[in-house]
Each structure stands twice: as C-alpha cells, then as structure tokens.
Amino acid sequence: MESILARQSVGISELKVNPNAVIEGAHGHPVAVLNRNKPVAYLIPADAWEAILDKLDDLKLAQLVKERQGQPTVKVDLDDL
C-alpha cells in the first residue's frame, strides 16, 4: 500500500472531466491524483510550488556558503565594479 501525501485525492478520469472544480474544491491544499488507486501525481497551487522552489534555492545557497567557508576572501572596491 502506498502513502497518499494529501488530504484530498481525485482519480485521473474525474480530473479530466472538470479540473477547475478539483482545484477550487481543494481550497488551496494539495490533491493526490490517483490512477487505479495509486498516486501518480500531486496537484498543488502555483503559490505553493513557487514557495517550494524558493526554499530549494535557499538550500542550494546555504550549501554553497558552507562549502566556501574558510576559503580566502577577496577585497573588492565597489567603485571598481
């Protein structure tokens, strides 16, 4: 049995019939899209997806900072840029 990581789920056939109704009925929460009772995708609001991408960017930058800690620094004069 597979875990469904959403409070709501919808079958692909139902999603095809009226995707807007599914999106509106979710009230901004994720929806698991099922095929033969197995999750095949998750439908999430655009702002949630954008927030996820922002967090991933932050994590990448944090990792870069950790990797560069202890390296020699370079002084830069803003007027030279």
C-alpha positions in Angstrom: 0.0 0.0 0.0 1.3 3.4 -0.9 1.0 6.5 1.2 -1.0 9.4 -0.1 0.6 12.6 1.0 -2.5 14.8 0.6 -5.8 15.2 2.4 -7.8 15.0 -0.8 -7.5 12.7 -3.8 -9.0 12.5 -7.2 -9.0 10.0 -10.0 -7.5 10.9 -13.3 -10.9 10.4 -15.0 -12.6 12.8 -12.6 -9.7 15.3 -13.0 -10.2 15.2 -16.8 -13.9 15.9 -16.6 -13.6 19.1 -14.6 -10.1 20.2 -13.5 -11.3 23.6 -12.3 -13.8 22.0 -9.9 -11.0 19.9 -8.4 -8.7 22.9 -8.0 -11.5 25.0 -6.4 -12.6 22.2 -4.2 -9.1 21.8 -2.8 -9.2 25.3 -1.3 -5.5 25.8 -1.8 -4.4 22.4 -0.5 -2.6 19.7 -2.4 -4.6 17.0 -4.2 -3.3 13.5 -4.9 -4.0 12.4 -8.4 -4.7 8.6 -8.5 -4.6 6.1 -11.2 -6.0 2.7 -10.2 -5.9 3.9 -6.6 -2.2 4.6 -6.7 -0.9 8.2 -6.5 0.7 9.2 -9.8 1.0 13.0 -9.2 0.2 15.8 -6.9 -1.7 18.9 -7.8 -0.6 21.9 -5.8 -1.4 25.6 -6.0 1.0 27.7 -8.0 2.0 29.8 -5.0 2.8 26.6 -3.0 5.0 25.4 -5.9 6.8 28.8 -6.1 7.4 28.6 -2.3 8.9 25.2 -2.7 11.3 26.4 -5.4 12.3 29.4 -3.3 13.1 27.0 -0.4 15.2 24.8 -2.7 17.1 27.8 -4.0 17.8 28.9 -0.3 19.0 25.4 0.5 21.4 25.4 -2.5 22.7 28.8 -1.5 23.2 27.7 2.1 25.1 24.7 0.9 27.3 26.9 -1.3 28.1 29.1 1.7 29.0 26.1 3.8 31.3 24.8 1.0 33.1 28.2 0.7 33.6 28.8 4.4 37.2 29.0 5.3 38.3 29.9 1.8 40.4 33.0 1.3 38.5 36.2 0.9 38.9 38.8 -1.8 38.5 42.5 -1.1 36.5 44.4 -3.6 36.0 48.1 -4.1 32.5 48.9 -5.3 33.9 51.8 -7.4 36.0 49.3 -9.3 32.9 47.3 -10.4 
